[in-house]
Amino acid sequence: MGVMDLLKKTPINVSRRGFLAGAGSLVLATSLPSRPVRGQESEAGPDVPAFLELRPDGTAHLMSPWIEGGQGVYTAMAQIVGEELDLAPENFSVEIAPPGGPFGVMGGFRITGGSASTRSSYTLMRRLGASARAMLIEAAAQELGVEASELTTEPGQVVHSASGRKIGYGALAEAAMDMPVPADVALRDPADFRYIRSGTPRIDVRDKSTGKAQYSIDVEVEGMLLAAVRHAPRLGMAPSAVTNQSDIEAMRGVHSVHMLDGAVAVVADKFWQARKAIDAAEIEWTEGDAKWPMPADFSSRGFRDTLAGFTGDVVSVESEGDAAGTLDAAETVIEATYDAPYVVHGQLEPPSATARMNEDGSLDLWLPNQAPEQFVGRAAEAAGIDPSQVKLHSQMLGGFFGRHFLYETANPFPQAIALTQATGRPVKLIWTREEDFLRDAPRPLGLARFRATVGPEGPTALSIEAVGEGPTGRWYGAPAGKDPSATEGLSGKPYAIANKAIGQVYTDNPAVIGYWRAVGHSMHDFMYESFLDELAEAAGLDPFEMRLSLLSGSERHHTLLQTVGTLSGGWKAGTYEAEDGSTRARGVAMASPFGSEAATIAEVSIDGGEVKVHNIWTAIDPGQIVNPAVIEAQVQSATALGVSQTLAEELIYENGEPTARNFDLYSILRPDQMPEVHVEIVESGAEMGGVGEPGLPAVGPAIVNAVAALTGQRIRSLPLSKHSFG
Amino acid sequence: MQLTVNGTSHEVDVDPDTPLLWVIREELGLTGTKYGCGIAQCGACTVLVNGVATRSCVTPAESVAGQSISTIETVEETETGRRVVEAWVENQVPQCGYCQSGQVLAATALLTETPQPTDEDIEYAMTNLCRCGTYNKIRAAVRDASEA
């Protein structure tokens, strides 16, 4: 079974055996192929009428396979299709395509994730625009009674140069859609691009500045009731009784009280009524039967120590030379253990789902999701109906960062389905922020053990053991060694080190873990790049110069590192006094995430015992670009999350429960903590990479390396807020 | 109770302690005001009460009866609000957009009170959270709107 077939399925905890047989290294969300997959490049042209509606007013309406959640993908799709269609992006409206049909462009399914949307559909979208343009020309040829070859286009119109006649796309729209889709069309020479590579403004910004943008939480269905839930405080427990149920039922607006799998729900006329009632409910909990019950004595601190001491088979992920032999023979071995905590997604829109069972047995569902086909499969199971009976209405996402994949126990929609079935009414279920924290699928707590030795030029041998489980292991059954989410950022680094052995030591993570922006890279690059600075120090080398020398064989990386050095005004080693009188230092780090390359320099000081990040300089090379303004915005955004998790984020578990349930006890980056962010885009011409996540991984280690340069303190466990700095 | 929202007086029949946020969203059907945390940490629920940026998720409806409440839906009806929205569009501030109703109103309240804010004024007034990290664009847009 290939990876694409595997992804089509509703993810389950399938056997790890047999995963990815023959699929090589093309694995899932974290490293989706950037070339179109088979099925997308069929003999016939793309299904133009399904994707594209040309309207009489000359505008186009595009069905996007990818959901918009702030990453600018609707605008990018309009740019790419518009480029070939010869229609300016501002003349497009874009909406999310329904599940299935021609929209499963990853081979029968799609996910919005892995920074894969634009790069994986770039060619398809260009062909779509070019095919539609050819159909417009064909329609114009018939209308004008001339050969199609005599016609060309200008933005929004077909032109017959010989006679000077022009017909707008709007007037041709209906006839064009009746034309056959051409099997093969020429694509525009990139040298002539007008919209691709331009910083086209994002098409949804005005609606989002005036409160008009609609999200799942805003969905209104005629006759609907509102629901609130309270989950068992520890996953695995189940409600046995609501001792004051009759009092709850008598509260204003309350329709009914329901015992669900691991939760109690109140359904009411209004959400606030449901919320007030569920808050008042006195619930008795007993041990239940969850798939991943949290042990009653589980603590994140204890789990960190368990991982640090866990010994098991090391499954090789990347190997070169003889790391073990070199380390055995070495006079001095440098050893370190690094860890990073659980972190929540913290998307500002709390999860919700609206469900309606219809008289014909079909189900309508309005919800946030990053994987519509998978959600249809799970919804059908939950409702006990055929997938063809599920109508999924994906809504614009109020932030996602990995929150809206399909995770057992982390999505509200199975509960909404149960409640609409129980009440016979449409139900909108909203999880409060407290319930979101309780049942989010956090980024796994991760740990890696490093051993290395250095010579006068830098590291000569490096051994890394990543201990634990990645989300791709959990949800798609990837076994140790074949789960990039468990090692990416420790493996796949560009530095020339003669002897290296990188492997995974698998052990279960008791939490329901998920994908978080930049996934494994979000923590592994912190570990690797920090340790690399330790090796530079051990070798008596400057960390920037040592990296340059380790990258001398890779022009792309060498150029990128030099670019960020120049962007920052030239690499500065050691501490120095800034204009405001603060003492500052800088750190550098690199990352190779999601087909792109990034190099970052951070500047920090210590302010009141806490780390203050003043500036982040990032040079990013996504190979080829579509929208530089979107890339800059995504680097800003990824930087914010990178700074946030480095400074303060940590979901702590005690007694099997998270101790924080909202933004009061779990800090996310505040405006006054945001550094200035300076971005330079390098378009090397390499294969197109992603842009949503790659700006994140190098930020953390650049900060931590800067802190070490400033204070002499080497931090090996995030976040920085749990350490004190004089 | 009587609530005056966006210049219109509404008779609403809710428990007096119902947060203003849920009255605006569920009784009046104005969904531009967002629920984010419910404990006045994030500011997604920001509305203007007599022109002052107020976190509606912890404001009992009863406590603002008879006062002048305005929401994002009418932000462009004032000159300052219009300028803020244009600065937001010009600077391409929003990403996911979920917090931006609150951000725009917080900026409008600031610039109405202090048309030429200092950096400290901006830092003091613009405290709403944005998980997409649009803070630098927000700061730039506030400065643009103040200079216009």
Interface residues (C-beta under 8 A of the other chain):
Chain A: G69 G70 Q71 G72 P201 R202 D204 V205 R206 D207 K208 S209 T210 G211 K212 A213 Q214 Y215 I217 D218 E220 L226 R252 K270 F271 W272 K276 G346 Q347 L348 E349 P350 M396 L397 G398 G399 F400 F401 I430 T432 R433 E434 A629 A633 Q636 S637 A638 T639 A640 L641 S644 N662 F663 D664 I668 L669 R670 P671 D672 M674 E676 V677
Chain B: V14 D15 T18 P19 W22 R25 E26 E27 G29 T31 G32 T33 K34 Y35 G36 C37 G38 I39 Q41 C42 A44 T71 I72 E73 V75 E76 V85 W88 V89 Q92 V93 P94 Q95 C96 G97 Y98 C99 Q100 S101 V104 E123 M126 T127 N128 L129 C130 R131 C132 G133 T134 Y135 N136 K137 I138 R139
